[in-house]
Amino acid sequence: MYRTNPRTNLKLALAASVVLVGFTGEAFANHRIINMNSYAYEQTRLRWPGIDGALTKDNRGMENAADRGLIKASPLRGYFEKVWKALPTPGQIAEGIVATASTDIWSNGITQISTRLDTPEQTAAYYHLLRRDGRVPYRIGWHMEQHRLPTIGAETSSVLYASLGNQSMGADYNPWVWLLGVGSEGDGDAVTRPCLGEQLPALPGKEDFVKKEIEVCPAWVRGDRESSGPLGLGMLNALNTGWRMVGLHGVGGQMIVYFGERLADAMKINPDLTLEAIRGARHGFSHGTMLGKAPELIETALKWNLYLPVDVYRSFTDETAAIEEFYGPEGFEFQAPIKSLVDAGVKVMSDYSTWQDVGTMVHRRHPATEEVMEPEERVDRVTAFKLTTIIPAEFNFSEKVTGTLEVGKFADFQIIEQDFLDSAAVPDEEIDHIKVLMTVVGDKVVWTNDEAPEEFKSLPHFYGRSYQGPNNVPGKTASN
């Protein structure tokens, strides 16, 4: 199974110093914020001379962030920690990647992910593992967001990808770690803050507030270069250069339509960008909780061959209250309409590929209320399974080597306790609780459930059944 943009572990940030950091908290879209008092900010400025420009460049939605000492964007938070304490080396990060894979990735049967790598240290950590072991714990198609790094000035951010040239590739070149393209998580719309435009009017009396304060339709994706800022210009220039866009938030339907317009603009600028070339790039997004099924959305997705990850589970947990407050009953038609999009021929896939996500696509029960949400948008089990395996492999440009089990492809699979296709043995509402017994990546067992049969647990495990760190290397553990 696959996973796009693994859910962030939302822990409160550790204070680098009790004196220097005031507090951390939660903001829109579950982003943590570091707030410094004036003394903390002055001391940080001594170690980070470019902090004023960095905070102004990459703290979308915040006015005067530098003057207020606010840090929201994840690359900024990471660099703040780097300024005030020694961060792990790539080798140490690599050990953490393996150690956490068992709890967050392998235990869900996931063998491949698509995500951003924020820092050079993160990228180096995966290549450290590849050099050391000839493999990594799971296959990873990653995308660049280096234009958001605090160490890169605004002018460089706007032209970085245009200067580098398109380097997007697939698993054919390196079946373990490959560069999918570029993204900019903070420069799309956001869950509970979708870009809907005129597709979904707000409730009477709330129109101005919703369109001005809630919905996010970034200037760059609307084609407003003058108001785009350096990060938005960086995205426009990347598209015009031919880079593949992945990882960009595409929560609301109008966001997708605007993106199609920017692709049309890029065709006029770059003669290499034919319709065939753009369709072959398989541009994609993340989340898609409020896509809707407006004709212009479907037309855009089909014309440009866009891949739309949809997180049905999160659409229920995060969007339901916002729909009730701001849009009313019509808003629920926009809530992850997977079947309508699939039936229209749109390339839809699950944003995450756990059994919980598969089950939610099939039964569409709200996890808190048990209410069936838009039952007409339920899909059958085979379709749900394809949306978590075959279509994500296409999006990840790895369909030649993964996505299905067949001769000539890699042996990446999971063994589960029950027969998923047997509705008598596993009723719809029980799909969420299907238990993964064993996960295999690249023909090697990497994880077994403690409740798995003994013959599973006794098999050689590439990293050992209880990975302890750098001394527990393949071939040198008791369990191997």
C-alpha positions as CSV (number, residue, x, y, z in Angstrom):
1,M,0.0,0.0,0.0
2,Y,0.9,3.6,-0.4
3,R,0.8,6.8,1.5
4,T,0.9,10.4,0.4
5,N,2.1,13.1,2.8
6,P,2.1,11.0,6.0
7,R,0.1,12.5,8.8
8,T,2.2,14.8,10.9
9,N,2.8,13.9,14.5
10,L,1.4,17.1,16.0
11,K,3.4,17.4,19.2
12,L,4.0,20.7,20.9
13,A,7.4,22.1,19.9
14,L,10.1,21.7,22.5
15,A,11.3,25.1,23.7
16,A,14.9,25.7,22.8
17,S,15.3,27.7,26.0
18,V,12.7,28.6,28.7
19,V,14.0,32.2,28.5
20,L,14.0,32.5,24.8
21,V,10.7,30.9,23.8
22,G,7.4,32.2,25.0
23,F,5.0,29.4,24.0
24,T,3.8,27.2,21.2
25,G,0.3,26.7,20.1
26,E,-2.1,25.5,17.4
27,A,-3.3,27.6,14.5
28,F,-5.5,27.1,11.4
29,A,-4.9,23.7,9.7
30,N,-3.1,22.3,12.7
31,H,0.2,24.1,12.3
32,R,2.2,24.8,15.4
33,I,3.4,28.3,16.1
34,I,6.5,29.5,17.9
35,N,6.1,32.9,19.6
36,M,9.1,34.7,20.9
37,N,9.2,37.7,23.2
38,S,11.4,40.7,22.1
39,Y,14.5,39.5,24.0
40,A,14.2,36.0,22.4
41,Y,13.8,37.6,19.0
42,E,16.8,39.8,19.3
43,Q,19.0,36.9,20.5
44,T,17.7,34.7,17.7
45,R,18.5,37.5,15.2
46,L,22.2,37.4,16.3
47,R,22.4,33.8,15.3
48,W,20.1,34.0,12.3
49,P,20.7,37.3,10.6
50,G,18.2,36.7,7.8
51,I,15.3,35.9,10.1
52,D,13.3,39.1,9.3
53,G,13.2,38.3,5.6
54,A,12.6,34.6,6.2
55,L,9.5,35.2,8.4
56,T,8.1,37.7,6.0
57,K,8.6,35.4,3.1
58,D,7.2,32.1,4.4
59,N,4.5,32.8,7.0
60,R,1.4,32.9,4.9
61,G,-1.7,34.4,6.5
62,M,0.3,36.2,9.2
63,E,0.6,40.0,9.2
64,N,3.9,41.4,10.4
65,A,5.2,38.0,11.5
66,A,8.7,39.3,11.9
67,D,7.6,42.2,14.1
68,R,5.6,39.9,16.2
69,G,8.2,37.1,16.5
70,L,6.0,34.4,15.1
71,I,7.2,31.3,13.3
72,K,4.7,29.0,11.7
73,A,6.0,27.3,8.5
74,S,7.7,24.0,9.2
75,P,11.0,24.8,7.4
76,L,11.3,27.9,9.6
77,R,10.6,26.0,12.8
78,G,13.2,23.4,11.8
79,Y,15.8,26.1,11.1
80,F,14.9,27.8,14.5
81,E,15.7,24.5,16.2
82,K,18.9,24.2,14.2
83,V,20.0,27.7,15.3
84,W,19.5,27.0,19.0
85,K,20.5,23.3,19.4
86,A,22.6,20.8,17.6
87,L,20.3,18.8,15.3
88,P,20.9,15.1,14.5
89,T,23.3,14.3,11.7
90,P,21.9,12.6,8.5
91,G,23.2,9.3,9.9
92,Q,21.4,9.8,13.2
93,I,18.2,10.8,11.3
94,A,18.6,7.7,9.2
95,E,18.5,5.5,12.4
96,G,15.3,7.3,13.4
97,I,13.7,6.7,10.0
98,V,14.2,2.9,10.5
99,A,13.1,3.0,14.1
100,T,9.9,4.8,13.5
101,A,9.0,2.9,10.3
102,S,7.7,-0.1,12.4
103,T,5.2,2.0,14.3
104,D,4.0,4.4,11.6
105,I,4.6,2.8,8.3
106,W,5.1,-1.0,8.3
107,S,2.4,-1.7,10.9
108,N,-0.1,-0.3,8.5
109,G,1.2,-2.5,5.7
110,I,2.6,0.6,3.8
111,T,5.6,-0.2,1.5
112,Q,5.9,3.1,-0.4
113,I,5.2,6.8,0.4
114,S,5.1,10.1,-1.4
115,T,6.1,13.1,0.7
116,R,8.1,16.2,0.9
117,L,11.6,16.3,2.4
118,D,12.0,19.7,4.0
119,T,15.7,19.9,4.8
120,P,19.0,18.7,3.2
121,E,19.6,16.5,6.3
122,Q,16.4,14.6,5.7
123,T,17.2,14.0,2.0
124,A,20.8,13.0,3.0
125,A,19.5,10.5,5.6
126,Y,17.7,8.4,3.0
127,Y,20.7,8.3,0.7
128,H,22.8,7.4,3.8
129,L,20.6,4.4,4.2
130,L,20.8,3.6,0.5
131,R,24.6,3.6,0.6
132,R,24.8,1.6,3.8
133,D,22.1,-1.0,3.2
134,G,21.5,-0.9,-0.6
135,R,17.9,0.0,0.2
136,V,15.7,2.1,2.5
137,P,12.9,0.9,4.8
138,Y,10.2,1.8,2.3
139,R,10.2,3.2,-1.2
140,I,9.9,6.9,-1.2
141,G,9.0,9.3,-4.0
142,W,9.8,12.7,-2.6
143,H,9.3,16.3,-3.8
144,M,11.4,19.4,-3.2
145,E,10.3,22.4,-1.2
146,Q,13.7,23.9,-0.9
147,H,12.5,27.3,-2.0
148,R,11.0,27.6,1.4
149,L,14.2,27.1,3.3
150,P,15.1,30.1,5.6
151,T,18.6,30.2,4.2
152,I,17.4,30.9,0.7
153,G,16.6,34.6,0.0
154,A,13.3,35.8,-1.5
155,E,14.9,36.5,-4.9
156,T,16.4,33.0,-5.0
157,S,13.1,31.4,-4.0
158,S,11.3,32.9,-6.9
159,V,13.8,31.5,-9.5
160,L,15.2,28.4,-7.9
161,Y,13.4,25.7,-9.9
162,A,13.6,27.7,-13.1
163,S,17.4,27.8,-12.5
164,L,17.7,24.1,-11.8
165,G,15.6,22.9,-14.7
166,N,13.1,20.1,-14.5
167,Q,14.6,17.1,-12.7
168,S,11.4,15.1,-12.1
169,M,11.7,11.4,-12.5
170,G,10.2,8.0,-11.5
171,A,11.1,4.7,-9.9
172,D,12.6,3.4,-13.2
173,Y,15.8,5.4,-12.4
174,N,16.1,4.5,-8.7
175,P,13.5,2.1,-7.3
176,W,14.1,3.1,-3.7
177,V,14.4,6.9,-3.6
178,W,13.4,9.2,-6.5
179,L,12.5,12.9,-7.1
180,L,8.8,13.3,-8.1
181,G,8.9,17.0,-8.6
182,V,8.2,20.2,-6.5
183,G,5.5,21.3,-4.2
184,S,4.7,24.1,-1.7
185,E,2.5,22.9,1.1
186,G,1.8,26.3,2.4
187,D,1.0,27.9,-0.9
188,G,-2.2,26.0,-1.8
189,D,-5.5,26.1,0.1
190,A,-5.9,24.1,3.4
191,V,-8.3,21.7,5.1
192,T,-11.2,23.8,6.6
193,R,-9.9,26.6,4.4
194,P,-10.7,25.4,0.9
195,C,-10.6,27.4,-2.3
196,L,-14.1,27.1,-3.6
197,G,-14.8,30.4,-5.4
198,E,-18.3,30.5,-6.8
199,Q,-18.7,26.7,-6.9
200,L,-20.1,26.8,-3.3
201,P,-21.7,29.9,-1.9
202,A,-21.5,30.6,1.8
203,L,-24.7,30.8,3.9
204,P,-26.5,34.2,3.8
205,G,-24.9,36.7,6.1
206,K,-21.5,34.9,6.1
207,E,-20.5,35.5,2.5
208,D,-17.9,38.3,3.1
209,F,-16.4,36.6,6.1
210,V,-16.0,33.2,4.4
211,K,-14.6,34.6,1.1
212,K,-12.2,37.0,2.8
213,E,-11.2,35.2,6.0
214,I,-11.8,31.5,5.6
215,E,-11.3,30.4,2.1
216,V,-7.7,30.5,0.7
217,C,-7.2,31.0,-3.1
218,P,-3.5,32.0,-3.3
219,A,-2.6,34.8,-5.7
220,W,-0.2,32.7,-7.7
221,V,-2.7,30.1,-8.6
222,R,-5.2,32.8,-9.6
223,G,-2.6,34.1,-12.0
224,D,-1.9,37.3,-10.0
225,R,1.9,37.5,-10.3
226,E,2.1,41.0,-8.8
227,S,0.6,39.8,-5.5
228,S,2.2,36.3,-5.5
229,G,5.3,36.9,-3.4
230,P,8.5,35.0,-3.9
231,L,7.1,31.6,-3.0
232,G,4.2,32.0,-5.4
233,L,6.5,33.2,-8.2
234,G,8.7,30.2,-7.5
235,M,5.7,27.9,-8.2
236,L,4.7,29.8,-11.4
237,N,8.3,29.7,-12.7
238,A,8.6,26.0,-11.9
239,L,5.4,25.2,-13.9
240,N,6.7,27.3,-16.8
241,T,10.0,25.5,-16.7
242,G,8.2,22.1,-16.9
243,W,8.5,20.9,-13.4
244,R,6.0,18.4,-12.2
245,M,3.8,19.8,-9.3
246,V,3.1,17.3,-6.5
247,G,2.3,17.8,-2.8
248,L,0.5,21.1,-3.4
249,H,-2.6,21.4,-1.3
250,G,-5.7,20.9,-3.6
251,V,-8.4,20.9,-1.0
252,G,-11.2,22.8,-2.8
253,G,-12.5,22.4,-6.3
254,Q,-11.8,26.0,-7.5
255,M,-8.1,25.4,-6.6
256,I,-7.9,22.7,-9.2
257,V,-9.6,24.8,-11.9
258,Y,-7.2,27.7,-11.3
259,F,-4.3,25.3,-11.5
260,G,-5.5,24.1,-14.9
261,E,-5.5,27.8,-16.1
262,R,-1.9,28.1,-15.0
263,L,-1.0,25.1,-17.0
264,A,-2.6,26.7,-20.0
265,D,-0.5,29.8,-19.4
266,A,2.6,27.7,-19.1
267,M,1.9,26.2,-22.6
268,K,2.0,29.7,-24.1
269,I,5.3,30.5,-22.5
270,N,7.2,27.2,-23.0
271,P,7.0,25.6,-26.5
272,D,8.1,22.2,-25.0
273,L,4.9,22.1,-22.9
274,T,2.5,20.5,-25.3
275,L,-0.8,19.1,-24.0
276,E,0.7,15.6,-24.4
277,A,3.7,16.6,-22.3
278,I,1.6,18.1,-19.5
279,R,-0.7,15.2,-19.4
280,G,2.3,12.9,-19.2
281,A,3.6,14.8,-16.2
282,R,0.7,13.6,-14.0
283,H,0.5,16.7,-11.9
284,G,-1.1,16.0,-8.5
285,F,-2.2,17.4,-5.2
286,S,-2.9,16.4,-1.6
287,H,-5.9,16.1,0.7
288,G,-8.9,17.0,-1.6
289,T,-11.4,17.0,1.2
290,M,-13.7,19.5,-0.4
291,L,-13.3,18.9,-4.1
292,G,-16.9,18.7,-5.1
293,K,-18.0,17.5,-8.6
294,A,-18.5,20.8,-10.5
295,P,-18.4,20.3,-14.3
296,E,-15.5,22.7,-14.6
297,L,-13.5,20.6,-12.0
298,I,-14.1,17.4,-13.9
299,E,-13.3,19.0,-17.2
300,T,-10.0,20.4,-15.9
301,A,-8.9,17.2,-14.3
302,L,-9.7,15.2,-17.4
303,K,-8.1,17.6,-19.8
304,W,-4.8,17.9,-18.0
305,N,-4.7,14.3,-16.5
306,L,-4.6,15.6,-13.0
307,Y,-4.3,13.1,-10.0
308,L,-6.5,14.1,-7.1
309,P,-5.8,12.4,-3.7
310,V,-8.9,12.5,-1.5
311,D,-8.8,11.9,2.2
312,V,-12.4,10.8,3.0
313,Y,-11.7,10.1,6.7
314,R,-10.3,13.6,7.2
315,S,-13.1,15.2,5.3
316,F,-15.5,13.8,7.9
317,T,-13.4,14.6,11.0
318,D,-12.2,18.1,9.9
319,E,-14.7,19.5,7.4
320,T,-18.1,18.5,8.8
321,A,-18.4,21.2,11.4
322,A,-17.1,23.9,9.0
323,I,-19.7,22.9,6.4
324,E,-22.5,23.1,8.9
325,E,-21.3,26.6,10.1
326,F,-20.4,28.2,6.8
327,Y,-22.1,26.5,3.9
328,G,-25.1,24.5,5.0
329,P,-26.5,21.3,3.5
330,E,-25.3,22.0,-0.1
331,G,-21.7,21.9,1.3
332,F,-21.9,18.2,2.0
333,E,-22.1,17.5,-1.8
334,F,-18.5,18.7,-1.9
335,Q,-17.3,16.4,0.9
336,A,-15.0,13.8,-0.8
337,P,-17.3,12.8,-3.7
338,I,-15.2,9.9,-4.8
339,K,-17.7,7.8,-6.7
340,S,-18.9,10.7,-8.8
341,L,-15.3,11.6,-9.7
342,V,-14.3,8.0,-10.4
343,D,-17.4,7.5,-12.6
344,A,-16.5,10.6,-14.5
345,G,-13.1,9.1,-15.3
346,V,-11.1,11.4,-13.0
347,K,-7.8,10.0,-11.6
348,V,-8.7,9.8,-7.9
349,M,-6.7,8.1,-5.2
350,S,-6.8,7.8,-1.5
351,D,-4.6,10.4,0.3
352,Y,-3.6,7.7,2.8
353,S,-3.6,4.0,2.3
354,T,-4.4,2.4,5.6
355,W,-7.3,0.0,6.1
356,Q,-9.1,2.7,8.0
357,D,-9.0,4.8,4.8
358,V,-10.1,1.9,2.7
359,G,-13.0,1.2,5.0
360,T,-14.2,4.8,5.1
361,M,-14.4,4.9,1.3
362,V,-16.6,1.8,1.4
363,H,-19.0,2.6,4.3
364,R,-18.5,6.4,4.6
365,R,-19.4,6.4,8.3
366,H,-18.4,9.4,10.3
367,P,-15.9,8.1,12.9
368,A,-17.5,10.1,15.8
369,T,-21.3,10.0,15.0
370,E,-21.4,6.7,12.9
371,E,-23.7,8.6,10.5
372,V,-23.3,7.6,6.9
373,M,-22.2,10.7,5.0
374,E,-23.4,11.0,1.4
375,P,-24.1,7.3,0.9
376,E,-24.3,7.7,-2.8
377,E,-20.6,8.4,-2.9
378,R,-19.7,5.0,-1.4
379,V,-17.4,2.8,-3.6
380,D,-17.2,-1.0,-3.7
381,R,-14.2,-2.8,-2.2
382,V,-12.3,-3.5,-5.4
383,T,-12.5,0.1,-6.4
384,A,-11.4,1.3,-2.9
385,F,-8.4,-1.2,-3.1
386,K,-7.4,0.1,-6.5
387,L,-7.5,3.7,-5.2
388,T,-4.9,2.7,-2.5
389,T,-2.6,0.6,-4.8
390,I,-2.8,0.9,-8.6
391,I,-3.6,4.6,-8.9
392,P,-1.1,5.8,-6.3
393,A,1.6,3.8,-8.1
394,E,0.8,5.7,-11.3
395,F,0.9,9.0,-9.4
396,N,4.3,7.9,-8.0
397,F,5.6,7.0,-11.4
398,S,6.3,3.5,-10.1
399,E,3.6,1.5,-11.8
400,K,6.1,-0.5,-13.8
401,V,7.6,-2.0,-10.7
402,T,4.9,-1.7,-8.0
403,G,1.2,-1.3,-7.5
404,T,0.2,-4.9,-8.4
405,L,1.7,-8.3,-7.6
406,E,2.8,-9.9,-10.8
407,V,5.9,-11.4,-12.5
408,G,8.6,-8.8,-13.0
409,K,7.5,-6.4,-10.3
410,F,8.9,-6.0,-6.8
411,A,7.7,-8.2,-4.0
412,D,6.2,-5.4,-1.8
413,F,3.1,-6.7,0.0
414,Q,1.3,-7.2,3.3
415,I,-0.3,-10.3,4.8
416,I,-3.6,-9.6,6.6
417,E,-5.6,-11.7,9.1
418,Q,-8.9,-11.8,7.1
419,D,-10.1,-12.0,3.5
420,F,-10.9,-8.4,2.6
421,L,-13.1,-9.4,-0.3
422,D,-15.3,-11.7,1.8
423,S,-18.1,-9.4,3.0
424,A,-19.5,-12.1,5.2
425,A,-16.2,-12.5,7.1
426,V,-15.5,-8.8,7.1
427,P,-18.6,-6.6,7.1
428,D,-18.2,-3.1,5.7
429,E,-17.9,-1.4,9.1
430,E,-15.2,-3.8,10.1
431,I,-12.8,-3.1,7.2
432,D,-11.2,-0.3,9.3
433,H,-10.0,-2.9,11.8
434,I,-8.4,-5.4,9.4
435,K,-5.1,-6.5,11.1
436,V,-1.8,-6.5,9.2
437,L,0.2,-9.5,10.2
438,M,3.3,-9.1,8.1
439,T,4.9,-6.5,5.8
440,V,7.4,-7.3,3.1
441,V,9.4,-4.7,1.1
442,G,11.7,-5.7,-1.7
443,D,11.4,-9.4,-1.0
444,K,12.5,-8.9,2.6
445,V,10.4,-9.2,5.7
446,V,10.6,-5.8,7.5
447,W,7.8,-6.2,10.2
448,T,5.5,-8.8,11.8
449,N,2.7,-8.2,14.2
450,D,3.3,-9.5,17.8
451,E,0.0,-11.4,17.2
452,A,1.2,-13.0,14.0
453,P,1.7,-16.8,13.8
454,E,5.1,-17.9,15.1
455,E,6.2,-19.1,11.7
456,F,5.9,-15.5,10.5
457,K,7.8,-14.1,13.5
458,S,10.6,-16.6,13.1
459,L,11.4,-15.6,9.5
460,P,14.5,-13.5,8.9
461,H,13.8,-9.8,9.3
462,F,16.0,-7.4,7.3
463,Y,16.3,-4.9,10.2
464,G,15.6,-7.4,13.0
465,R,12.2,-7.7,14.8
466,S,13.2,-5.0,17.4
467,Y,15.3,-2.5,15.7
468,Q,17.5,-0.8,18.3
469,G,19.7,1.6,16.4
470,P,23.1,1.6,14.6
471,N,24.4,-1.6,16.3
472,N,21.4,-3.6,15.1
473,V,22.5,-3.9,11.5
474,P,21.3,-6.6,9.0
475,G,22.9,-9.9,9.6
476,K,24.1,-9.1,13.1
477,T,21.0,-9.5,15.2
478,A,19.8,-12.5,17.1
479,S,16.5,-12.4,15.2
480,N,18.3,-12.5,11.9
